[in-house]
Amino acid sequence: MAGVSSKSLAAALESLEPKLATASIALAEDLFAILGLLDSNAGLRRALTDPTRESADKAALAATLVSGKVGAPAQEVFLELVAARWSTARDLGDALEVLAATSAIAIAEGQGDGSANLEKLEDDLFSFIRVVGSSHDLQRAFDDPQASGAAKAELAGRVAPQASEVATLLIRQAVSAPRGLKPTALVQRFVELVAKRQQRWIAQVSVTRALSDEQFTRLQAGLNNLYGRELKINVNIDPTLVGGIKVVVGAEVVDATAATRLAELRRRLAV
């Protein structure tokens, strides 16, 4: 996914984030259900992504499609997606899949120790990949075009009986609706989304010189307070910063270096 679709997905993920704090696993289940409806109807996908069609018409069509079938949170997310622009009809479904998986992963993250829960989720998904990868019989069973999605989901439950609720949801989605991929390849994509979510728990800190124990403690406390969670701090010495500090947590950059402040001053003076 690139270009306008990539920007629309980024905006959708940003809009989704505040909703995740109070979301339940039903949100992910509902979004996956909507994805199933889209994947079963190519004409519908084209209608919802037609750039010549009025946004109000697409919103009305989308609302008719999901009204009474999914909860209000999922409907809201879906209508926001339909209002965005997409390069291809397929991109809408791909984005919906990412949002559904991200929602599920965030639910796991919010259950107790977020970082540890993400590690457990990653382990569950990797375990499924390893088991299936080591068995030709399982690979054939999951690739069998004659087997129903329900049958494959039931088999997946037997393959990974100890998996968490979220891991089970993602695995069953991958085997029942791999959307042109090998089921293990889609599970691997979900693993990558888990890894991306884990970056929210790691602060990459660049400073000009080594921090004292006291400075590190103050930094740790300050960042934990800023982000509202217990972060792992990785400190990198970078003399090129000139002075100050640069912090990267996930996709967010907090740059307080002297060079950046100087550049900002120059920009202001140039106006």
The 8 nearest C-alpha neighbors of each residue, nearest first, counted from 0:
[[1, 5, 4, 90, 2, 93, 86, 3],
 [2, 0, 5, 4, 3, 6, 86, 90],
 [3, 1, 5, 4, 6, 0, 86, 85],
 [2, 4, 6, 5, 85, 7, 86, 1],
 [5, 3, 85, 7, 6, 2, 86, 1],
 [4, 6, 1, 8, 2, 7, 3, 0],
 [7, 5, 9, 3, 4, 8, 10, 2],
 [6, 8, 4, 10, 5, 9, 83, 11],
 [7, 9, 11, 5, 10, 6, 94, 4],
 [10, 8, 6, 12, 11, 7, 5, 13],
 [11, 9, 13, 7, 8, 12, 14, 6],
 [10, 12, 8, 14, 13, 9, 15, 7],
 [13, 11, 15, 9, 14, 10, 8, 16],
 [12, 14, 10, 11, 15, 16, 9, 17],
 [13, 15, 11, 12, 16, 10, 17, 18],
 [14, 16, 12, 18, 13, 17, 11, 19],
 [15, 17, 19, 18, 13, 14, 12, 20],
 [18, 16, 19, 15, 20, 14, 13, 21],
 [19, 17, 16, 15, 20, 21, 22, 14],
 [18, 20, 22, 16, 21, 17, 105, 102],
 [19, 21, 18, 22, 17, 109, 16, 105],
 [22, 20, 19, 18, 23, 17, 106, 109],
 [23, 21, 19, 20, 18, 26, 24, 106],
 [24, 22, 25, 26, 106, 21, 27, 19],
 [23, 25, 26, 27, 103, 106, 28, 22],
 [26, 24, 28, 23, 27, 29, 22, 70],
 [25, 27, 29, 24, 28, 73, 23, 30],
 [28, 26, 99, 30, 103, 102, 24, 29],
 [29, 27, 25, 31, 26, 30, 32, 24],
 [30, 28, 32, 26, 31, 27, 69, 25],
 [31, 29, 33, 27, 99, 32, 28, 73],
 [30, 32, 34, 28, 29, 33, 99, 27],
 [33, 31, 29, 35, 30, 34, 28, 36],
 [32, 34, 36, 30, 35, 31, 29, 37],
 [35, 33, 31, 37, 32, 36, 92, 38],
 [34, 36, 32, 38, 33, 37, 39, 31],
 [35, 37, 33, 39, 34, 38, 32, 40],
 [38, 36, 34, 39, 40, 35, 44, 33],
 [39, 37, 35, 36, 40, 34, 41, 92],
 [38, 40, 36, 37, 35, 41, 34, 43],
 [39, 41, 43, 37, 42, 38, 44, 36],
 [42, 40, 44, 43, 45, 39, 38, 37],
 [43, 41, 45, 44, 40, 46, 47, 37],
 [42, 44, 46, 40, 41, 45, 47, 37],
 [45, 43, 41, 47, 88, 42, 46, 37],
 [44, 46, 42, 48, 88, 43, 47, 49],
 [45, 47, 43, 49, 44, 48, 42, 57],
 [48, 46, 44, 57, 45, 49, 43, 81],
 [47, 49, 45, 46, 88, 50, 85, 44],
 [48, 50, 46, 51, 52, 45, 47, 88],
 [51, 49, 52, 48, 84, 53, 85, 47],
 [52, 50, 49, 53, 48, 54, 46, 47],
 [51, 53, 49, 50, 54, 56, 57, 46],
 [54, 52, 56, 55, 57, 51, 50, 49],
 [53, 55, 57, 56, 82, 58, 52, 81],
 [54, 56, 58, 53, 57, 59, 82, 52],
 [57, 55, 59, 53, 54, 58, 60, 52],
 [56, 58, 60, 54, 59, 47, 55, 61],
 [57, 59, 61, 55, 60, 56, 62, 78],
 [60, 58, 62, 56, 57, 61, 55, 63],
 [61, 59, 57, 63, 58, 62, 56, 64],
 [60, 62, 64, 58, 63, 59, 57, 65],
 [63, 61, 59, 64, 60, 65, 66, 58],
 [64, 62, 60, 61, 66, 65, 59, 58],
 [63, 65, 61, 62, 66, 60, 68, 36],
 [64, 66, 68, 62, 63, 69, 67, 61],
 [67, 65, 63, 68, 62, 64, 69, 74],
 [66, 68, 69, 65, 70, 63, 64, 71],
 [67, 69, 65, 66, 70, 64, 29, 33],
 [70, 68, 29, 67, 65, 73, 74, 71],
 [71, 69, 72, 73, 74, 29, 68, 26],
 [70, 72, 74, 73, 75, 69, 66, 76],
 [73, 71, 75, 74, 70, 76, 26, 22],
 [74, 72, 76, 75, 26, 71, 70, 30],
 [73, 75, 71, 77, 72, 76, 78, 70],
 [74, 76, 72, 78, 73, 77, 71, 79],
 [77, 75, 73, 79, 74, 78, 72, 80],
 [76, 78, 80, 74, 79, 75, 73, 81],
 [77, 79, 81, 75, 80, 76, 58, 74],
 [80, 78, 82, 76, 77, 81, 75, 83],
 [81, 79, 77, 83, 78, 82, 76, 11],
 [80, 82, 78, 83, 79, 47, 77, 58],
 [81, 83, 79, 80, 54, 78, 58, 84],
 [84, 82, 80, 81, 7, 79, 85, 48],
 [83, 85, 7, 4, 3, 82, 86, 48],
 [86, 84, 4, 87, 48, 3, 90, 91],
 [85, 87, 4, 3, 90, 84, 88, 2],
 [88, 86, 89, 90, 85, 48, 91, 4],
 [87, 89, 45, 44, 90, 48, 91, 85],
 [88, 90, 87, 92, 91, 93, 44, 86],
 [91, 89, 93, 87, 92, 88, 94, 85],
 [92, 90, 94, 89, 93, 88, 95, 85],
 [93, 91, 95, 94, 90, 89, 34, 96],
 [92, 94, 90, 96, 95, 91, 89, 97],
 [95, 93, 97, 91, 96, 92, 8, 90],
 [94, 96, 92, 98, 93, 97, 99, 91],
 [95, 97, 93, 99, 94, 98, 100, 92],
 [98, 96, 94, 100, 95, 99, 101, 93],
 [99, 97, 101, 95, 96, 100, 102, 94],
 [98, 100, 27, 96, 102, 30, 101, 97],
 [101, 99, 103, 97, 102, 98, 96, 104],
 [102, 100, 98, 104, 103, 99, 97, 105],
 [103, 101, 99, 105, 100, 27, 104, 98],
 [104, 102, 100, 106, 27, 101, 105, 24],
 [103, 105, 101, 107, 106, 102, 100, 108],
 [104, 106, 108, 102, 107, 103, 101, 109],
 [107, 105, 103, 109, 104, 108, 24, 102],
 [108, 106, 104, 105, 109, 110, 116, 165],
 [109, 107, 113, 105, 106, 110, 116, 117],
 [108, 110, 106, 107, 113, 111, 105, 112],
 [109, 111, 107, 108, 113, 112, 106, 116],
 [112, 110, 113, 109, 116, 108, 115, 107],
 [113, 111, 115, 114, 116, 110, 108, 109],
 [114, 112, 108, 116, 109, 115, 111, 117],
 [113, 115, 117, 116, 112, 118, 197, 200],
 [116, 114, 118, 117, 112, 113, 119, 108],
 [117, 115, 119, 113, 118, 114, 108, 112],
 [116, 118, 120, 114, 119, 115, 108, 121],
 [117, 119, 115, 121, 116, 120, 122, 114],
 [120, 118, 116, 122, 117, 121, 123, 115],
 [121, 119, 117, 123, 122, 118, 166, 116],
 [120, 122, 118, 124, 119, 123, 190, 125],
 [121, 123, 119, 125, 120, 124, 126, 118],
 [124, 122, 126, 120, 121, 125, 162, 119],
 [123, 125, 121, 127, 126, 122, 120, 166],
 [124, 126, 128, 122, 127, 123, 121, 129],
 [127, 125, 123, 129, 124, 128, 122, 130],
 [126, 128, 130, 124, 125, 129, 131, 159],
 [127, 129, 125, 131, 126, 183, 130, 132],
 [130, 128, 132, 126, 127, 131, 133, 125],
 [129, 131, 127, 133, 132, 128, 126, 134],
 [132, 130, 134, 133, 128, 129, 137, 138],
 [133, 131, 129, 130, 134, 128, 138, 135],
 [132, 134, 130, 131, 129, 135, 137, 128],
 [135, 133, 131, 136, 137, 132, 138, 130],
 [134, 136, 138, 137, 139, 133, 132, 131],
 [135, 137, 139, 134, 138, 140, 131, 141],
 [138, 136, 140, 134, 139, 135, 131, 141],
 [137, 139, 135, 141, 140, 136, 142, 131],
 [140, 138, 142, 136, 137, 141, 143, 135],
 [139, 141, 137, 143, 138, 142, 136, 151],
 [140, 142, 138, 139, 143, 151, 137, 174],
 [143, 141, 139, 140, 138, 144, 181, 182],
 [142, 144, 140, 145, 141, 146, 139, 138],
 [145, 143, 146, 142, 147, 141, 140, 148],
 [144, 146, 143, 147, 142, 148, 140, 141],
 [147, 145, 144, 143, 150, 148, 151, 140],
 [148, 146, 150, 149, 151, 145, 175, 144],
 [147, 149, 175, 151, 150, 152, 146, 176],
 [148, 150, 152, 147, 151, 153, 175, 146],
 [149, 151, 153, 147, 152, 148, 154, 146],
 [150, 152, 154, 148, 153, 149, 175, 174],
 [151, 153, 171, 155, 149, 154, 150, 175],
 [154, 152, 150, 156, 151, 155, 149, 157],
 [153, 155, 151, 157, 156, 152, 150, 158],
 [156, 154, 158, 152, 157, 153, 151, 159],
 [155, 157, 153, 159, 154, 160, 158, 152],
 [156, 158, 154, 160, 155, 159, 153, 152],
 [159, 157, 155, 156, 160, 154, 127, 130],
 [158, 160, 156, 157, 162, 161, 155, 127],
 [161, 159, 157, 156, 162, 158, 155, 167],
 [162, 160, 159, 163, 123, 156, 167, 158],
 [161, 163, 159, 123, 160, 166, 167, 164],
 [162, 164, 166, 165, 167, 161, 120, 123],
 [163, 165, 167, 166, 168, 162, 107, 169],
 [164, 166, 168, 167, 163, 103, 169, 107],
 [167, 165, 163, 169, 168, 164, 162, 120],
 [166, 168, 164, 170, 165, 169, 162, 171],
 [169, 167, 165, 171, 166, 170, 172, 164],
 [170, 168, 172, 166, 171, 167, 173, 165],
 [171, 169, 173, 167, 172, 168, 166, 174],
 [170, 172, 152, 168, 174, 173, 169, 175],
 [171, 173, 169, 175, 170, 176, 174, 168],
 [174, 172, 177, 182, 170, 171, 176, 175],
 [175, 173, 182, 171, 172, 176, 177, 151],
 [174, 176, 148, 172, 173, 171, 152, 151],
 [175, 177, 178, 173, 172, 174, 148, 35],
 [178, 176, 173, 180, 182, 179, 174, 175],
 [179, 177, 176, 180, 38, 173, 181, 185],
 [180, 178, 177, 181, 176, 182, 185, 184],
 [181, 179, 177, 178, 182, 184, 185, 183],
 [180, 182, 184, 183, 177, 185, 179, 142],
 [183, 181, 174, 173, 185, 177, 184, 180],
 [182, 184, 186, 185, 181, 128, 187, 173],
 [185, 183, 187, 181, 182, 186, 180, 188],
 [186, 184, 188, 182, 187, 183, 173, 177],
 [185, 187, 183, 189, 188, 184, 173, 190],
 [188, 186, 190, 184, 185, 189, 183, 191],
 [189, 187, 185, 191, 190, 186, 184, 192],
 [188, 190, 186, 192, 187, 191, 193, 185],
 [191, 189, 187, 193, 188, 192, 121, 194],
 [190, 192, 194, 188, 189, 193, 195, 187],
 [193, 191, 195, 189, 194, 190, 196, 188],
 [192, 194, 190, 196, 191, 195, 197, 189],
 [195, 193, 197, 191, 196, 192, 190, 198],
 [194, 196, 192, 193, 197, 198, 191, 249],
 [197, 195, 193, 198, 194, 199, 192, 249],
 [196, 198, 194, 199, 195, 200, 193, 114],
 [197, 199, 249, 201, 200, 196, 195, 248],
 [200, 198, 249, 197, 248, 201, 196, 195],
 [201, 199, 230, 198, 197, 231, 114, 202],
 [200, 202, 231, 198, 230, 199, 248, 232],
 [203, 201, 248, 232, 247, 204, 231, 233],
 [202, 204, 233, 247, 246, 234, 232, 201],
 [203, 205, 246, 234, 245, 233, 202, 235],
 [206, 204, 235, 245, 236, 244, 234, 237],
 [207, 205, 244, 236, 208, 237, 235, 243],
 [206, 208, 238, 237, 236, 242, 240, 241],
 [209, 207, 236, 206, 210, 238, 237, 235],
 [208, 210, 236, 211, 207, 206, 234, 235],
 [211, 209, 214, 215, 208, 212, 213, 206],
 [210, 212, 214, 213, 215, 209, 216, 208],
 [213, 211, 215, 214, 216, 210, 217, 209],
 [212, 214, 216, 211, 215, 217, 210, 218],
 [213, 215, 211, 217, 216, 212, 210, 218],
 [216, 214, 218, 212, 213, 217, 210, 219],
 [215, 217, 219, 213, 218, 214, 212, 220],
 [218, 216, 214, 220, 215, 219, 221, 213],
 [217, 219, 215, 221, 216, 220, 214, 222],
 [220, 218, 216, 222, 217, 221, 215, 223],
 [221, 219, 217, 223, 218, 222, 224, 216],
 [220, 222, 218, 224, 219, 223, 217, 225],
 [221, 223, 225, 224, 219, 220, 226, 218],
 [224, 222, 220, 228, 229, 226, 227, 225],
 [223, 225, 227, 221, 222, 226, 220, 228],
 [224, 226, 222, 223, 227, 221, 228, 220],
 [227, 225, 223, 228, 224, 222, 229, 230],
 [226, 228, 224, 223, 225, 229, 222, 230],
 [227, 229, 223, 226, 230, 224, 200, 225],
 [230, 228, 223, 231, 200, 227, 226, 222],
 [231, 229, 200, 201, 228, 223, 232, 202],
 [230, 232, 201, 202, 200, 233, 229, 219],
 [233, 231, 202, 201, 230, 203, 234, 204],
 [232, 234, 203, 204, 202, 231, 235, 201],
 [235, 233, 204, 205, 203, 232, 236, 206],
 [234, 236, 205, 204, 237, 206, 233, 203],
 [237, 235, 206, 207, 208, 205, 238, 209],
 [236, 238, 207, 239, 206, 240, 205, 235],
 [239, 237, 207, 240, 241, 236, 208, 206],
 [240, 238, 241, 237, 207, 242, 258, 236],
 [239, 241, 242, 238, 237, 207, 256, 258],
 [242, 240, 239, 257, 238, 258, 207, 256],
 [243, 241, 257, 240, 256, 207, 244, 258],
 [242, 244, 256, 257, 255, 206, 240, 207],
 [245, 243, 206, 256, 255, 205, 254, 246],
 [244, 246, 254, 205, 204, 255, 253, 256],
 [247, 245, 204, 253, 203, 252, 254, 202],
 [246, 248, 252, 203, 202, 251, 253, 249],
 [249, 247, 202, 251, 199, 201, 250, 203],
 [248, 250, 199, 198, 251, 247, 201, 195],
 [249, 251, 248, 252, 247, 199, 198, 195],
 [252, 250, 248, 249, 247, 253, 246, 199],
 [251, 253, 247, 246, 254, 248, 250, 245],
 [254, 252, 246, 245, 247, 255, 251, 248],
 [253, 255, 245, 256, 252, 246, 244, 259],
 [256, 254, 244, 243, 245, 253, 257, 259],
 [257, 255, 243, 244, 259, 258, 242, 254],
 [256, 258, 242, 260, 259, 243, 261, 241],
 [259, 257, 261, 256, 260, 262, 241, 240],
 [258, 260, 262, 256, 261, 257, 263, 255],
 [259, 261, 263, 257, 262, 258, 264, 256],
 [262, 260, 264, 258, 259, 263, 257, 265],
 [261, 263, 259, 265, 264, 260, 258, 266],
 [262, 264, 266, 260, 261, 265, 259, 267],
 [265, 263, 261, 267, 262, 266, 268, 260],
 [264, 266, 262, 268, 263, 267, 269, 261],
 [267, 265, 263, 269, 264, 268, 262, 270],
 [266, 268, 264, 265, 269, 270, 263, 262],
 [269, 267, 265, 266, 270, 264, 263, 262],
 [268, 270, 266, 267, 265, 264, 263, 262],
 [269, 267, 268, 266, 265, 264, 263, 262]]
